[in-house]
Amino acid sequence: MSNQLTKVTRQLRSMILRGDLAQGERITESSLADRLGVSRTPVRLALAILEQEDLVEGAANRGFRVRRFTLDQVKDAIAVRSTLEGMAARLAAERGLSAPHRRTLERCNALIERLVEKANPTRKDLMVFTHANEVFHRTIADAAGSPSLTRLLEKDAPLPIRSSRFLFMLKPEQIACALGRSAREHVLITEAISNQEGTRAEFLMREHALIPLRLMDHLMHLFDQETGANVRNLPARVA
């Protein structure tokens, strides 16, 4: 990622988090380029990145729109999801893992372990982690054998609350730390489910699913320092 693209992405992300770009506000490449004093190309690429982070969404034939999320809504969604994820892990443990489910979890864990070994994870590496992480969680939900629970988790999926969404906002050394923690917790969760320790699996998964809350608090602290404003008291869309 070029220095200019990195700078533009950080500027737009900060503008959204501070509330400089209002909830639901329609934004275009040209207007943002004029506002930031840059060409449209880095703005276009930055918006594509922020769309992946669920901070903006494409509006048909009208550029992009800032997504409507408050910090309280996101925090509440994280708490609810952690409960659902914990329930899925407990049910999967009590039911017992099938051989295909076990192999999938182990493949995801091995892939993430390889990413952890990299000194400087690239954006492509983070995309690989995001996919492996989502497969890991989907596999456990499927192993739980509860269609109702699966539907609830799928309905919740579009919300930008997964820890992988926050990784794109961290510094390289912080990314390495976050990946390492995620890898360790995935292994512990897999072991608990494999050993049919339902209560332990539920506890581990609920704690694991709350990682975004800790990352959010960390990011809010960083934005407070960088902008000189208390982001927590502003109408931020999402962390």
N, C-alpha and C positions, 0 to 999 in steps of 0.2 A: 504494500500500500504506500503510495507516494506521501511525502510530507504534507503537501497541500491537501490531499484527500483526507489524511488523518486529521488535519487542523479543521477542515470544513465539517467533517463528521462530528468532531467533538463540539464545535460551535453550535451546530444544529441540535445535537442531543442536549446540550446545556440549555439552549433556548426553550426546548420543549419541557425539560424538567423544571426550569425556573418559572414557566408560565408565560414567557414572552410570546410564544405562539399558543394561542388560546385553544381550548377544547373544541374539537370539531372544525377548527379553522382550515379553510382550503389554502393550500400552498402550492406554488408553481416554481419550476426551475428558474424561470426568468426573474421573478420577483425576489427570490432568495439570493440569486446571483448578484442582483443589483444591491441588495441589502448588505451582503457580505463583501462586495467589491471583488468578486472573482468571476471566472467564466462559468458557463452552464455545465460544462463537463464534470468537474468535481462535485457540483451540487447534485447532478443526476446520479452519479455513483454513490454519493453519500446517502441520498434518499433511498436507494436500493438497499443499502446496508441497514438503515433505520427501519425499513419495511420488514426486513428479516428479524429485527429486534422487536417488532410489533409496536413501535413508537408512532409510526404513520401507516396509513393504509391508502391504497390506490383508489381514486374516485374516477369512475368511467368518463373518459374524455375530458377530465377536469383536473388533471394533475394528481396531487395527493391531499390527504386530510389528516390532521392530528387526531390520533385515537382518543376516545373519551374514557379515561381511567383516572381515578383519584388514588392516592397512596393508600387511603383507608380501605378502598374497595379491593385493591391488590393484596393488601395484608390479610384481609378477611378471606379472600379466595385461596391464599396460600395455606391458611389454617384449615380451611375446609378440605382442601386437597390432601393435606398431610394426614387427616383422619381417614379419608378414602383410601389413600395409598397404604396406610398401615393396615386397614381392614383387608385389603387385597393380599398383602404379604402374609397375614395370619391365616386366611382361608387357603392360600396356596400351600402353606406349611402343613396345615391340618389335612388337606386333601392328598398331599404328596406330589412331588414333582415327577412329571413324565420324563422319559429319556430325551425326547426332542426339546422340551422346555429347559432341562438342565444343560444340554449342549449349547443352546442359544445363549443362556445366561453366562456360561463359561466363555463363549466366544466374545461376547460383549466385554467381559471383564479383561480378557487377554488383550483385546484391542485397545482399551483404555489404558491398561498398564504400559503398553508400548508408547502411547502418546505421552505418558507421564515421564518416560525416560528421555524425552527430547528436551534439550536445554532451552530452546526458543520456539515454542509452538506457533505455527503459522495460522492464518485465518482458515486455511483449508483444513488444518488439523482440528480446529475448533468445530468446523462443520462436521467432520468425521465423528468427533466426540458427541456432538448434539444428536446425530443419528444413532450412534451406539447407545447413548443414554436413553433415548426415547424407545428404542427396541427393548432395552433392559426392562423398563417400567411397563411397557405394553405386554411383554412376555409374562411378567408376574401377574398382571391384571387378568390375562387369559388363563393362566394356571390356577387362578382363584376359582374359576368355573362358575362365576356369578354374572349372568347377562345384565342384570339390573345395575350392578356395580360398574361393569364395563361401560355401559351407556352413560352413567354419571361422569366417569373419568373422561370419556370421549367428548362429552358435552362441554367439559371444563377445559379441554385441551387448547382452544384458541387463545385463552387468556395468557398474557406474557408473564407467567409466574414461574416457569421452570428455571432452575439455576443456570442452565446452559445459556439462557437469554442474557444473563448478566455478565457472562464471561467476556463478551465482546466489548464491555466497557472497562475492563480491568487492565492493569499494566502487566507486562510479561511475567514478572516475578510473582505477581498475585495470581495470574492464571495458572502457573505451575503449581502453586500451593493449593489452589481450588481443585485442580485436576487430581492431585495426589490424595486429597481428602476424599473426593468422590470415589476414587478407585478403591481406597481402603474400606469405605463404607459399603460399596457394592459387594465386596468379597464377604464381609461379615453378614450382610443380609442374605446372600446366596447360601452361606453355610448354615444359617439359622433355618432357612426354609428347607434346605436339603435334609437337615437333622430333625425336621418336623417339630421345631420349637416355635409354636405359634405365638405365644406371648412375647418372646424375645424378638422374633421377626417383626411383629407389629411395632414394638417399641423402637427398634433400630430404623425401620422404614419411616415412622412418623418423625423421628429426629432428622433423618436424612432429607425428608421432604420439606423441612423447615429451613434448609440452607439458604434459600432465596431471601428469607427475612434478614438473616445476618449479612448477606451480601448487600441487600438494599440499605441497611443502616450504615454500612461501610461506605457505600457510594454516596449516600446523602451527606455524610460527614465530609467526604472529599469535595463535593460540590459546594458545601458551605465554605470550605477553606478557599477554593478557587474563585468563587464569585463574591465572597464577603457577605452573602445573604443567607438567611436561614431557610433552606429549601423546604424544610418540614412544614413551615407555616404558609407556603405558597401553594397555589392550586396545581401542583404537578400532576402530570398525566399518569406516569408510571415510572418505576425505578429500573 
